[in-house]
Amino acid sequence: MKQDCLHTLSSATARLTQHLHRLGPEFVCSASKDLSKGRVPTILELHQLALLLEADELWLSSFAVDLDIEEKNLFSAPTVFNKKLLTSLRDFITDEGNINERGFRELRELTEELLQLESTARKKISEIQKHGDKKFASSGDFDIINDRYVLPVPSDSYNSSYGAIVHRSRTGMTLLVEPPEMKVFSQRRSELLAKRDWLVFQKCRELGELLAPLAKNFDQWSEFALGFDRLQTLASFALTNQFCRPIISDQMGIELKGAFHPLVADCVANDITIDSTHQGVILSGPNTGGKTVLLKSVAISVALLRLGCWVPAKSAKIFPYSQLYFFSHDLQDINQGLSSFSSEVKNYSSLVDDLNTHSLIIIDEIFNSTSSEEASALAVALLEYLAKSFSPQILLSTHHHGIKTMLSSMGNYLSCHMAVDSFGHPLYRIVWGSPGSSRGIDTFERLSSTTSWGKPLAKRAKELLGSQVFDYESALTEINAQKAEYFLKQQEADRQLQSLKSEQAAFKLQKESQLQLISEQLYAKYEKVVTKAQNEIDRFKNAQTSPRKVLDTLAQGKSELRPEKNSLIKTPDNLLSLPKDSTGLRVWSRTLAKTGTAIQDKGDKILVDFKGLKSWCKKKDLQLLQDQAREYKHQVSVQVQRELLGKTTLDCRGHRLEAFQSEVSISLQELLSGDIPYLDIVHGHGDGVLKKWLRQFLKHENDFSWTPLDGNDGATRVQLKNS
């Protein structure tokens, strides 16, 4: 199908469509029809013909290459492309449709002379206004009227010496006159313009003679361009409104799933089936229930299939009917003296004269302008005759009881109706298997509920209608209400099922998105570490760094990629506050997330041994493990021997980083324990690794303050903050 090709080659379709839009919304290429008669085309017409040549070039370079032979046969695009001819056109006319004076030497020279003439004339006019003895109007500059240079002159100051009057203002108070000195400029300008027009005419005639042999092809390409634009518009509309690609059936019938009217906002979708074993469908139901919209949805789907387009449904299988007839509503014609009924009879007469096999007839409310009994009899008789003579398939809606009962009982027609809820409000859903009540009185009462007379009038109408007819309507209403309730429950169940599926899909998508995000973050982290390590190795190869620096970088990268363990450590739930003396007890450090043994208590700090790693911890950061609360009721004395450096000055210049870190850590512990009053660390000037590490380390230690030693940035003095 044509529309399939446009959806498949969406990029090429967009390019060709954008190009054809340059022809303009009013495009009618009449020039192609007149070329063979010798008429000289205009600039606009030559531009349009050039656009058609370029469109054919686009077609040949995209569609004609990518389409197979069967698909090409769907389109009747004649070949008009001629590169030499297109070059000749574009040498004379730009892509915007203007004359290309750069490629037309004679015309360019004339334009330059015109510009020079107008410049000289402008100077002359200025001299006349400023230095002449005549009184010209102070407002307004010179103008060109009827190819003559004119100046404004107050009417009360005018005399013949000013020059000939060319024009007057509306009030007559100002005259536009041509000064005698400007006549020569006006004449020369007219000569140049006439020569310019003649050159343009000659060029247009020359190009027209070259284009004349292709006049018929241009005419066909014009029709093709308009048809392609219509098809692309339908394709774009189908894509926007979520149409489906129909399946062409080889047997008469229609099977539409989720069919809807594309021009009705939030249209309720319905399933419609007319199989080859049935003559048609009888649709009934209440007024304003959606019967007309449903019939038009079917008609639109069949018509779009014949145009080679997708149809408004979720899925569709349609027989390509040779004829489609649609009859709807009041057809009276006062000018011809035809009533609604006589107009309908006349239309059915024309139908019988033109009808052939493989046709689909859709009738909205057949014979609705005469009595119900006669209308039912006429409708059944007409449908029987059509079935016997032509065997078309028929889809009709009606309010007549006779039609609903007689045709439903015949067996070759499917019966269905439009559902309403228990309050009579339309659901716009089709229910198969039984006719439906018209509910005219109920609909009237509902629509007139805001008036004071609506309800009494509806009550009186039910009394006048009679019990027999009303009992029939009541029975239909009760049956249909039960079916409508069933369909509402089914619809709610389908909605909940769809909601669960949507939630499941959303959860799966969210999970996949989170996993993808985590994967991307880990990969980015990995790339960053590897890049940093590779750069350091490259620097080492170029003798720009030391092996120690390379090893440090690799170690740092490994630690960054190593999973964090803190998140896996569970805080013990048997914690108590520290006693006054916690020496020898096992404690928990919240900061380090570790268990250790308190070995020395000093004021607000405790020295804790974390399996060989000793560190001073603040008491507020520690808690006692509860299972020891009764184990240590007596004083425990622990003798601790440790080696003191006792130095207040460390000269670490030339040290390796590991040795520097170890020596500084021991001395800072001595400073923290009060063994030394301060600590001076000599690390050297510049931006060495020792100085950088020390300053960075001290920034994160809340117990110490530091300053450069006496303004010497080669050494750092460290003191306790409370000292």
C-alpha positions as CSV (number, residue, x, y, z in Angstrom):
1,M,0.0,0.0,0.0
2,K,1.1,3.6,-0.7
3,Q,1.0,4.6,2.9
4,D,3.2,1.7,3.9
5,C,5.9,3.1,1.6
6,L,5.7,6.5,3.2
7,H,6.0,5.0,6.8
8,T,8.9,2.8,5.7
9,L,10.8,5.6,4.0
10,S,10.0,8.3,6.6
11,S,13.2,10.3,6.1
12,A,12.8,10.4,2.3
13,T,9.1,11.3,2.7
14,A,10.0,14.2,5.0
15,R,12.5,15.6,2.5
16,L,10.2,15.4,-0.5
17,T,7.2,16.8,1.5
18,Q,9.3,19.7,2.7
19,H,10.4,20.4,-0.9
20,L,6.8,20.2,-2.3
21,H,5.6,22.7,0.4
22,R,7.7,25.3,-1.4
23,L,5.2,25.2,-4.2
24,G,2.8,27.0,-1.9
25,P,-0.8,26.3,-0.7
26,E,-2.3,27.8,-3.9
27,F,-0.2,25.8,-6.3
28,V,-2.0,25.0,-9.6
29,C,0.5,24.4,-12.4
30,S,-1.4,25.9,-15.3
31,A,1.9,26.8,-17.1
32,S,2.5,23.2,-18.1
33,K,-0.8,23.2,-20.0
34,D,0.0,26.4,-21.8
35,L,3.6,25.7,-22.7
36,S,2.6,23.6,-25.7
37,K,0.5,26.5,-26.9
38,G,3.5,28.9,-27.0
39,R,2.5,31.1,-24.0
40,V,5.5,32.7,-22.3
41,P,5.7,31.5,-18.6
42,T,6.1,34.0,-15.8
43,I,8.9,34.1,-13.3
44,L,6.7,32.3,-10.7
45,E,5.7,29.6,-13.1
46,L,9.3,29.0,-14.1
47,H,10.2,28.7,-10.4
48,Q,7.4,26.2,-9.9
49,L,8.6,24.1,-12.9
50,A,12.1,24.2,-11.5
51,L,10.7,22.9,-8.1
52,L,9.0,20.0,-10.0
53,L,12.3,19.1,-11.7
54,E,14.0,19.1,-8.3
55,A,11.2,17.1,-6.8
56,D,11.6,14.5,-9.5
57,E,15.4,14.4,-8.7
58,L,14.6,13.7,-5.1
59,W,12.1,11.0,-6.1
60,L,14.7,9.3,-8.4
61,S,17.4,9.5,-5.7
62,S,15.4,8.1,-2.8
63,F,12.0,6.5,-3.5
64,A,12.8,5.1,-7.0
65,V,16.0,3.5,-5.6
66,D,14.5,1.9,-2.4
67,L,11.1,0.8,-3.8
68,D,10.6,-2.5,-5.5
69,I,8.8,-2.9,-8.8
70,E,5.5,-3.7,-7.2
71,E,5.7,-0.6,-4.9
72,K,6.7,1.6,-7.8
73,N,3.6,0.6,-9.7
74,L,1.5,2.1,-6.8
75,F,2.8,5.6,-7.8
76,S,2.4,7.1,-11.2
77,A,5.4,9.5,-11.1
78,P,6.5,10.5,-14.7
79,T,10.1,11.3,-15.3
80,V,10.8,14.9,-16.1
81,F,14.2,15.4,-14.5
82,N,16.8,17.0,-16.9
83,K,19.9,18.3,-15.2
84,K,20.9,20.6,-18.0
85,L,17.4,22.1,-18.1
86,L,17.3,22.5,-14.3
87,T,20.7,24.2,-14.4
88,S,19.4,26.7,-17.1
89,L,16.4,27.5,-14.9
90,R,18.4,28.0,-11.7
91,D,21.0,30.1,-13.5
92,F,18.1,32.5,-14.2
93,I,15.9,32.0,-11.1
94,T,17.1,31.6,-7.5
95,D,15.9,28.9,-5.0
96,E,13.6,31.6,-3.5
97,G,12.0,32.3,-6.9
98,N,13.7,35.6,-7.6
99,I,15.7,36.6,-10.7
100,N,19.3,35.6,-10.4
101,E,21.0,38.8,-11.8
102,R,24.5,37.4,-11.0
103,G,24.1,34.8,-13.8
104,F,22.5,37.3,-16.3
105,R,25.2,39.8,-17.3
106,E,23.1,42.1,-19.4
107,L,20.5,42.3,-16.7
108,R,23.1,42.9,-14.0
109,E,24.6,45.8,-16.0
110,L,21.1,47.4,-16.4
111,T,20.5,47.1,-12.7
112,E,23.8,48.7,-11.9
113,E,23.0,51.6,-14.3
114,L,19.6,52.0,-12.7
115,L,21.1,52.2,-9.2
116,Q,23.6,54.8,-10.4
117,L,20.8,56.8,-12.1
118,E,18.7,56.8,-8.9
119,S,21.7,57.9,-6.9
120,T,22.3,60.8,-9.2
121,A,18.6,61.7,-9.3
122,R,18.5,61.7,-5.5
123,K,21.4,64.2,-5.3
124,K,19.7,66.4,-7.9
125,I,16.4,66.4,-6.0
126,S,18.3,67.3,-2.8
127,E,19.9,70.3,-4.6
128,I,16.5,71.5,-5.9
129,Q,15.0,71.3,-2.4
130,K,17.8,73.0,-0.6
131,H,19.2,75.6,-3.0
132,G,16.3,76.4,-5.4
133,D,14.1,79.5,-5.1
134,K,10.9,77.5,-5.1
135,K,8.9,76.6,-2.0
136,F,8.5,72.9,-1.5
137,A,6.6,71.2,1.3
138,S,8.8,70.6,4.4
139,S,7.3,67.2,5.0
140,G,8.0,64.2,2.8
141,D,10.8,63.3,0.5
142,F,10.7,62.8,-3.2
143,D,8.6,59.9,-4.6
144,I,8.3,58.1,-7.9
145,I,4.7,58.2,-9.4
146,N,4.0,56.8,-12.8
147,D,7.7,56.4,-13.4
148,R,8.3,60.1,-12.8
149,Y,10.3,61.8,-10.0
150,V,8.0,64.1,-8.0
151,L,8.2,66.5,-5.1
152,P,5.4,67.8,-2.8
153,V,4.4,71.4,-3.3
154,P,1.8,73.3,-1.2
155,S,-1.2,74.1,-3.5
156,D,-1.3,77.8,-2.5
157,S,2.4,78.2,-3.6
158,Y,2.2,76.4,-6.9
159,N,2.7,77.9,-10.4
160,S,3.7,76.4,-13.7
161,S,7.4,77.0,-13.1
162,Y,7.4,74.3,-10.5
163,G,6.7,71.7,-13.2
164,A,3.8,69.5,-14.3
165,I,1.4,68.2,-11.7
166,V,1.5,64.4,-11.6
167,H,-0.7,63.7,-8.6
168,R,-2.7,65.4,-5.8
169,S,-3.3,64.6,-2.2
170,R,-6.7,63.6,-0.9
171,T,-7.3,67.0,0.6
172,G,-5.9,68.8,-2.5
173,M,-3.7,70.9,-0.2
174,T,-0.5,69.2,-1.5
175,L,0.5,68.7,-5.2
176,L,3.1,66.3,-6.4
177,V,4.9,67.9,-9.3
178,E,7.7,66.8,-11.6
179,P,10.5,69.5,-11.6
180,P,11.7,70.3,-15.2
181,E,15.2,69.4,-14.2
182,M,14.0,65.8,-13.4
183,K,12.4,65.0,-16.7
184,V,15.6,63.6,-18.2
185,F,16.0,61.3,-15.2
186,S,12.4,60.0,-15.5
187,Q,12.8,59.4,-19.2
188,R,16.1,57.5,-18.8
189,R,14.7,55.5,-15.9
190,S,11.7,54.4,-18.0
191,E,14.0,53.4,-20.9
192,L,16.1,51.3,-18.6
193,L,13.1,49.6,-17.0
194,A,11.5,48.8,-20.4
195,K,14.8,47.3,-21.6
196,R,15.0,45.3,-18.4
197,D,11.5,43.9,-18.8
198,W,12.3,43.0,-22.5
199,L,15.4,41.1,-21.4
200,V,13.4,39.2,-18.8
201,F,10.7,38.5,-21.3
202,Q,13.2,37.2,-23.9
203,K,14.8,34.9,-21.3
204,C,11.4,33.6,-20.1
205,R,10.4,32.8,-23.7
206,E,13.7,31.1,-24.3
207,L,13.2,28.9,-21.3
208,G,9.6,28.3,-22.2
209,E,10.6,26.9,-25.6
210,L,13.0,24.5,-23.9
211,L,10.3,23.3,-21.4
212,A,7.5,22.9,-24.0
213,P,8.4,19.3,-25.1
214,L,7.9,18.2,-21.5
215,A,4.6,20.0,-20.9
216,K,2.6,16.8,-20.7
217,N,5.0,15.3,-18.2
218,F,5.0,18.5,-16.1
219,D,1.2,18.3,-16.0
220,Q,1.3,14.7,-14.8
221,W,4.0,15.6,-12.2
222,S,1.9,18.4,-10.9
223,E,-1.0,16.0,-10.4
224,F,1.4,13.5,-8.7
225,A,2.8,16.2,-6.4
226,L,-0.7,17.2,-5.3
227,G,-1.7,13.5,-4.8
228,F,1.5,12.8,-2.9
229,D,0.9,15.8,-0.6
230,R,-2.7,14.4,0.1
231,L,-1.3,11.0,0.8
232,Q,1.5,12.3,3.1
233,T,-1.1,14.3,5.0
234,L,-3.2,11.2,5.5
235,A,0.0,9.2,6.5
236,S,1.0,11.9,9.0
237,F,-2.6,12.1,10.4
238,A,-2.6,8.3,10.7
239,L,0.7,8.2,12.6
240,T,-0.4,11.0,15.0
241,N,-3.7,9.4,15.8
242,Q,-2.4,5.8,16.1
243,F,-4.1,4.2,13.1
244,C,-3.4,0.6,12.2
245,R,-2.3,-1.1,8.9
246,P,-5.4,-3.0,7.7
247,I,-5.3,-6.5,6.4
248,I,-7.1,-6.9,3.0
249,S,-9.6,-9.7,3.2
250,D,-10.5,-11.9,0.1
251,Q,-14.0,-12.4,1.4
252,M,-16.7,-9.8,1.9
253,G,-16.8,-8.6,5.5
254,I,-15.4,-6.2,8.1
255,E,-13.5,-7.0,11.3
256,L,-12.5,-4.0,13.3
257,K,-11.0,-4.1,16.8
258,G,-10.9,-0.9,18.8
259,A,-12.4,1.2,15.9
260,F,-12.9,4.9,16.6
261,H,-13.9,8.1,14.9
262,P,-10.7,10.1,14.3
263,L,-12.4,13.5,14.6
264,V,-14.2,12.8,17.9
265,A,-12.2,13.7,20.9
266,D,-11.8,10.8,23.4
267,C,-13.9,8.6,21.2
268,V,-14.9,5.3,22.8
269,A,-13.4,2.4,20.8
270,N,-15.6,-0.5,19.7
271,D,-15.3,-3.9,18.0
272,I,-17.4,-4.3,14.8
273,T,-17.7,-7.5,12.8
274,I,-19.7,-8.3,9.7
275,D,-18.7,-11.7,8.4
276,S,-19.3,-13.2,5.0
277,T,-22.1,-15.5,6.3
278,H,-24.4,-12.6,7.2
279,Q,-26.1,-10.0,5.1
280,G,-25.5,-7.2,7.5
281,V,-26.0,-5.6,11.0
282,I,-29.0,-3.9,12.6
283,L,-27.9,-1.3,15.1
284,S,-30.4,0.1,17.6
285,G,-30.3,1.9,20.9
286,P,-31.1,5.3,22.6
287,N,-30.8,8.7,21.0
288,T,-27.4,10.4,21.6
289,G,-26.1,6.8,22.3
290,G,-23.3,6.9,19.6
291,K,-25.0,5.1,16.7
292,T,-24.1,7.7,14.1
293,V,-20.5,8.0,15.2
294,L,-20.1,4.2,15.0
295,L,-21.6,4.0,11.5
296,K,-19.3,6.8,10.3
297,S,-16.3,5.1,11.9
298,V,-16.9,2.1,9.7
299,A,-17.5,4.2,6.6
300,I,-14.2,6.1,7.2
301,S,-12.3,2.9,7.6
302,V,-13.6,1.4,4.4
303,A,-13.0,4.7,2.5
304,L,-9.4,5.1,3.8
305,L,-8.7,1.5,2.7
306,R,-9.7,2.3,-0.8
307,L,-7.4,5.3,-0.7
308,G,-4.5,3.0,0.3
309,C,-4.3,4.4,3.8
310,W,-4.3,3.1,7.3
311,V,-7.5,3.0,9.3
312,P,-8.6,4.3,12.7
313,A,-8.6,1.1,14.8
314,K,-6.2,-1.1,16.8
315,S,-6.5,-3.9,14.2
316,A,-8.5,-4.2,11.0
317,K,-9.4,-6.8,8.3
318,I,-11.5,-5.3,5.6
319,F,-12.8,-6.5,2.2
320,P,-12.0,-3.9,-0.6
321,Y,-15.6,-3.1,-1.5
322,S,-16.1,-1.8,-5.0
323,Q,-18.8,0.6,-3.9
324,L,-19.6,2.4,-0.6
325,Y,-22.9,4.2,0.0
326,F,-23.7,6.2,3.1
327,F,-27.2,7.6,3.8
328,S,-27.8,9.8,6.8
329,H,-30.5,12.0,8.4
330,D,-32.8,14.5,6.8
331,L,-32.4,14.8,3.0
332,Q,-35.4,17.1,2.2
333,D,-34.9,19.5,-0.7
334,I,-37.3,22.4,-0.7
335,N,-36.1,23.7,-4.1
336,Q,-37.1,20.5,-5.8
337,G,-40.3,20.2,-3.7
338,L,-39.0,17.0,-2.0
339,S,-40.0,16.1,1.5
340,S,-37.7,14.1,3.8
341,F,-39.4,10.9,2.9
342,S,-39.6,11.5,-0.9
343,S,-35.9,12.5,-0.9
344,E,-35.0,9.3,0.8
345,V,-37.1,7.3,-1.7
346,K,-35.3,9.1,-4.6
347,N,-31.9,8.3,-3.1
348,Y,-32.8,4.6,-2.8
349,S,-34.0,4.7,-6.5
350,S,-30.6,6.0,-7.5
351,L,-29.0,3.3,-5.4
352,V,-30.8,0.5,-7.1
353,D,-29.9,2.0,-10.5
354,D,-26.1,2.2,-9.7
355,L,-25.6,-0.7,-7.3
356,N,-23.4,-3.7,-8.2
357,T,-22.0,-6.7,-6.3
358,H,-19.3,-6.4,-3.7
359,S,-20.9,-3.2,-2.2
360,L,-21.3,-1.9,1.3
361,I,-24.4,0.1,2.2
362,I,-24.6,2.1,5.4
363,I,-27.9,3.7,6.4
364,D,-28.4,5.9,9.5
365,E,-32.0,5.6,10.7
366,I,-33.8,4.2,7.6
367,F,-37.2,5.6,6.8
368,N,-37.3,7.7,10.0
369,S,-39.7,10.3,8.5
370,T,-42.9,8.1,8.2
371,S,-45.0,5.9,10.5
372,S,-43.1,3.2,12.4
373,E,-45.3,0.3,11.0
374,E,-45.0,1.5,7.4
375,A,-41.3,2.3,7.7
376,S,-40.6,-1.2,9.1
377,A,-42.5,-2.9,6.3
378,L,-40.8,-0.8,3.6
379,A,-37.4,-1.2,5.1
380,V,-37.6,-5.0,5.3
381,A,-39.0,-5.2,1.8
382,L,-36.2,-3.0,0.4
383,L,-33.5,-4.9,2.2
384,E,-34.9,-8.2,0.9
385,Y,-34.9,-6.9,-2.6
386,L,-31.3,-5.6,-2.4
387,A,-30.1,-9.0,-0.9
388,K,-31.9,-11.0,-3.7
389,S,-30.7,-8.7,-6.6
390,F,-27.2,-7.6,-5.6
391,S,-26.2,-9.3,-2.3
392,P,-24.5,-6.3,-0.8
393,Q,-23.6,-6.1,2.9
394,I,-25.7,-3.6,4.8
395,L,-25.1,-1.8,8.1
396,L,-28.1,0.3,9.3
397,S,-29.4,1.9,12.5
398,T,-33.1,2.2,13.4
399,H,-35.6,3.1,16.1
400,H,-38.4,1.1,14.5
401,H,-39.5,-2.0,16.5
402,G,-40.6,-3.8,13.4
403,I,-37.3,-3.6,11.8
404,K,-35.5,-4.7,14.9
405,T,-37.7,-7.7,15.5
406,M,-38.3,-8.9,11.9
407,L,-34.7,-8.7,10.7
408,S,-33.3,-10.1,13.9
409,S,-35.6,-13.1,13.6
410,M,-34.6,-13.7,9.9
411,G,-31.2,-15.0,11.0
412,N,-29.1,-13.4,8.2
413,Y,-28.7,-10.1,10.1
414,L,-26.7,-9.6,13.3
415,S,-28.5,-7.5,16.0
416,C,-26.7,-5.1,18.4
417,H,-27.3,-2.0,20.3
418,M,-25.6,0.9,22.1
419,A,-25.4,0.4,25.8
420,V,-26.5,2.7,28.6
421,D,-26.0,2.5,32.4
422,S,-28.7,2.0,35.0
423,F,-29.5,5.7,35.0
424,G,-29.9,5.9,31.2
425,H,-26.6,7.7,30.5
426,P,-25.0,6.5,27.3
427,L,-21.8,4.4,27.5
428,Y,-21.1,4.6,23.8
429,R,-20.2,0.8,23.9
430,I,-21.7,-1.7,21.4
431,V,-23.4,-4.8,22.8
432,W,-24.0,-7.7,20.5
433,G,-26.8,-10.2,20.4
434,S,-30.0,-8.2,21.0
435,P,-31.8,-5.1,20.0
436,G,-31.9,-2.1,22.2
437,S,-34.5,0.3,23.5
438,S,-34.7,3.7,22.0
439,R,-35.4,5.2,25.4
440,G,-36.6,8.4,23.7
441,I,-38.8,9.5,26.7
442,D,-36.0,8.8,29.2
443,T,-33.5,10.7,27.0
444,F,-35.9,13.6,26.7
445,E,-36.4,13.6,30.5
446,R,-32.7,13.5,31.1
447,L,-31.9,16.3,28.7
448,S,-34.7,18.5,30.0
449,S,-34.0,17.8,33.7
450,T,-33.1,21.5,34.3
451,T,-36.6,22.7,33.4
452,S,-39.7,22.6,35.5
453,W,-41.9,21.0,32.7
454,G,-39.6,18.2,31.6
455,K,-40.4,15.6,34.1
456,P,-44.3,16.0,34.0
457,L,-44.2,16.0,30.2
458,A,-42.2,12.8,30.2
459,K,-44.6,11.2,32.6
460,R,-47.6,12.2,30.5
461,A,-45.9,10.8,27.4
462,K,-45.5,7.4,29.1
463,E,-49.2,7.4,29.9
464,L,-50.2,8.2,26.3
465,L,-47.8,5.6,24.9
466,G,-49.8,2.7,26.3
467,S,-48.8,-0.2,28.4
468,Q,-48.2,-2.7,25.6
469,V,-45.6,-0.7,23.8
470,F,-44.1,0.5,27.0
471,D,-43.9,-3.0,28.4
472,Y,-41.9,-4.0,25.3
473,E,-39.6,-1.0,25.9
474,S,-39.3,-1.8,29.6
475,A,-38.3,-5.4,28.8
476,L,-35.6,-4.3,26.4
477,T,-34.4,-1.7,28.9
478,E,-34.2,-4.2,31.7
479,I,-32.3,-6.8,29.5
480,N,-30.0,-4.2,28.1
481,A,-29.3,-2.8,31.6
482,Q,-28.2,-6.2,32.8
483,K,-25.9,-6.5,29.8
484,A,-24.6,-3.0,30.3
485,E,-23.8,-3.8,33.9
486,Y,-22.0,-6.9,32.8
487,F,-20.0,-4.9,30.3
488,L,-19.2,-2.2,32.8
489,K,-17.8,-4.9,35.2
490,Q,-15.9,-6.4,32.3
491,Q,-14.6,-3.0,31.4
492,E,-13.5,-2.3,35.0
493,A,-11.8,-5.7,35.2
494,D,-10.0,-5.0,31.9
495,R,-9.0,-1.6,33.2
496,Q,-7.6,-3.1,36.4
497,L,-5.8,-5.8,34.5
498,Q,-4.3,-3.2,32.2
499,S,-3.3,-1.1,35.2
500,L,-1.5,-4.0,36.8
501,K,0.3,-4.7,33.6
502,S,1.3,-1.1,33.4
503,E,2.5,-1.1,37.0
504,Q,4.5,-4.3,36.4
505,A,6.0,-2.8,33.2
506,A,6.8,0.5,35.0
507,F,8.4,-1.4,37.9
508,K,10.5,-3.5,35.5
509,L,11.5,-0.4,33.6
510,Q,12.4,1.5,36.8
511,K,14.5,-1.5,38.0
512,E,16.3,-1.7,34.6
513,S,16.9,2.0,34.7
514,Q,18.4,1.9,38.2
515,L,20.6,-1.0,37.3
516,Q,21.6,0.8,34.1
517,L,22.4,3.9,36.1
518,I,24.5,2.0,38.7
519,S,26.3,0.2,35.9
520,E,27.1,3.5,34.2
521,Q,28.3,5.1,37.4
522,L,30.6,2.1,38.2
523,Y,31.9,2.0,34.7
524,A,32.6,5.8,34.8
525,K,34.4,5.4,38.1
526,Y,36.4,2.5,36.7
527,E,37.3,4.5,33.6
528,K,38.4,7.4,35.7
529,V,40.6,5.2,37.9
530,V,42.1,3.4,34.9
531,T,42.7,6.7,33.1
532,K,44.4,8.2,36.1
533,A,46.7,5.1,36.6
534,Q,47.5,5.0,32.9
535,N,48.4,8.7,32.8
536,E,50.7,8.1,35.8
537,I,52.4,5.1,34.1
538,D,52.9,7.2,31.0
539,R,54.5,9.9,33.1
540,F,56.8,7.4,34.6
541,K,57.8,6.1,31.2
542,N,58.7,9.7,30.3
543,A,60.7,10.1,33.5
544,Q,58.2,12.7,34.8
545,T,57.4,10.8,38.1
546,S,58.8,8.2,40.5
547,P,57.9,4.5,40.9
548,R,56.6,5.3,44.4
549,K,54.1,7.7,42.9
550,V,52.9,5.1,40.4
551,L,52.5,2.5,43.2
552,D,50.6,5.1,45.3
553,T,48.3,5.9,42.4
554,L,47.6,2.2,41.8
555,A,46.9,1.6,45.5
556,Q,44.6,4.6,45.6
557,G,42.7,3.3,42.6
558,K,42.3,-0.2,44.1
559,S,40.9,1.3,47.3
560,E,38.4,3.5,45.3
561,L,37.2,0.4,43.4
562,R,37.0,-1.8,46.5
563,P,33.4,-2.1,47.8
564,E,32.8,-0.1,51.0
565,K,32.6,-2.3,54.0
566,N,31.1,0.2,56.5
567,S,27.7,-0.2,54.9
568,L,27.9,-4.0,55.7
569,I,28.9,-3.6,59.4
570,K,25.9,-3.7,61.7
571,T,25.9,-1.6,64.8
572,P,25.7,-3.7,68.0
573,D,22.3,-3.5,69.8
574,N,23.8,-4.2,73.3
575,L,25.4,-0.8,73.9
576,L,25.6,1.2,77.2
577,S,27.0,4.5,78.3
578,L,30.7,4.5,79.5
579,P,31.4,4.1,83.2
580,K,33.7,6.6,84.9
581,D,36.6,4.2,84.5
582,S,36.5,2.1,81.4
583,T,40.1,0.9,81.4
584,G,40.3,-2.7,80.2
585,L,36.7,-2.8,79.0
586,R,35.6,-3.5,75.4
587,V,34.1,-0.5,73.7
588,W,32.4,0.4,70.4
589,S,33.5,3.4,68.3
590,R,30.7,4.9,66.3
591,T,33.1,6.8,64.0
592,L,35.3,3.9,63.2
593,A,32.5,1.3,63.4
594,K,34.9,-1.0,65.3
595,T,35.2,-2.8,68.6
596,G,38.3,-2.2,70.7
597,T,39.7,-2.3,74.2
598,A,40.2,0.8,76.3
599,I,43.7,0.9,77.6
600,Q,44.2,4.4,79.0
601,D,41.7,7.0,80.2
602,K,42.7,10.7,80.0
603,G,40.0,13.3,80.6
604,D,37.6,13.4,77.7
605,K,39.7,11.0,75.6
606,I,40.5,7.3,75.8
607,L,43.3,5.4,74.1
608,V,41.7,2.3,72.5
609,D,43.4,-0.7,71.0
610,F,41.6,-1.9,67.9
611,K,43.3,-5.2,67.4
612,G,46.8,-3.8,67.4
613,L,45.9,-0.4,66.0
614,K,45.9,2.2,68.9
615,S,44.1,5.4,68.6
616,W,42.9,8.2,70.9
617,C,39.1,8.5,70.8
618,K,36.7,11.0,72.3
619,K,34.5,9.6,75.0
620,K,31.4,10.9,73.4
621,D,32.2,8.7,70.4
622,L,32.4,5.5,72.5
623,Q,29.9,3.2,74.1
624,L,30.3,0.2,76.4
625,L,29.4,-3.3,75.2
626,Q,26.5,-4.5,77.5
627,D,27.7,-8.1,77.9
628,Q,30.6,-6.8,80.1
629,A,28.5,-4.8,82.5
630,R,28.9,-7.4,85.3
631,E,32.2,-8.8,84.3
632,Y,34.3,-5.9,85.6
633,K,33.2,-4.9,89.1
634,H,36.7,-4.4,90.4
635,Q,39.5,-2.1,89.5
636,V,41.7,-3.4,86.7
637,S,45.3,-2.1,86.5
638,V,47.0,-2.2,83.1
639,Q,50.6,-1.3,82.7
640,V,51.4,0.1,79.3
641,Q,54.9,0.5,78.1
642,R,55.4,2.7,75.0
643,E,58.4,4.3,73.5
644,L,58.4,8.1,73.5
645,L,60.2,10.2,70.9
646,G,59.9,13.2,73.1
647,K,60.8,15.5,70.2
648,T,59.1,18.9,69.7
649,T,60.8,19.3,66.3
650,L,60.8,16.8,63.5
651,D,63.1,17.5,60.5
652,C,61.7,15.2,57.9
653,R,63.2,16.7,54.7
654,G,64.2,13.9,52.3
655,H,62.0,11.3,54.1
656,R,59.8,8.9,52.2
657,L,56.1,9.4,52.5
658,E,55.5,6.2,54.5
659,A,58.3,7.0,57.0
660,F,57.1,10.6,57.3
661,Q,53.5,9.5,58.0
662,S,54.6,7.1,60.7
663,E,56.9,9.5,62.5
664,V,54.3,12.3,62.4
665,S,51.5,10.0,63.7
666,I,53.7,8.9,66.7
667,S,54.6,12.6,67.5
668,L,50.9,13.7,67.2
669,Q,49.9,11.0,69.6
670,E,52.5,12.3,72.1
671,L,51.1,15.8,71.6
672,L,47.6,14.6,72.1
673,S,48.6,12.7,75.3
674,G,50.3,15.8,76.7
675,D,53.9,14.4,76.5
676,I,55.0,17.4,74.4
677,P,53.6,20.9,74.4
678,Y,53.8,21.5,70.6
679,L,55.2,20.0,67.5
680,D,57.3,21.7,64.8
681,I,57.4,19.7,61.6
682,V,60.1,20.7,59.0
683,H,59.0,19.4,55.6
684,G,60.6,21.8,53.1
685,H,59.5,24.7,50.9
686,G,57.5,24.3,47.6
687,D,54.6,21.9,46.9
688,G,56.3,18.7,47.9
689,V,54.3,15.5,48.7
690,L,55.2,15.7,52.5
691,K,53.8,19.2,52.9
692,K,50.7,18.4,50.9
693,W,49.9,15.3,52.8
694,L,50.5,17.0,56.2
695,R,48.3,20.0,55.5
696,Q,45.5,17.8,54.0
697,F,45.7,15.5,57.0
698,L,45.5,18.3,59.6
699,K,42.5,19.8,57.8
700,H,40.4,16.8,58.8
701,E,41.7,16.6,62.4
702,N,39.5,18.5,64.9
703,D,42.0,18.1,67.8
704,F,44.8,20.1,66.3
705,S,45.5,23.6,65.1
706,W,48.4,24.5,62.8
707,T,50.2,27.5,61.4
708,P,53.3,28.0,59.2
709,L,56.3,28.3,61.6
710,D,57.1,32.1,62.1
711,G,56.0,32.8,58.5
712,N,58.3,30.1,57.2
713,D,56.2,27.9,54.8
714,G,58.9,25.2,55.0
715,A,57.8,24.2,58.5
716,T,54.5,23.7,60.3
717,R,53.7,24.2,64.0
718,V,51.0,21.9,65.4
719,Q,49.3,22.5,68.8
720,L,46.2,21.2,70.6
721,K,43.2,23.4,70.1
722,N,42.5,23.8,73.8
723,S,46.1,24.6,74.7
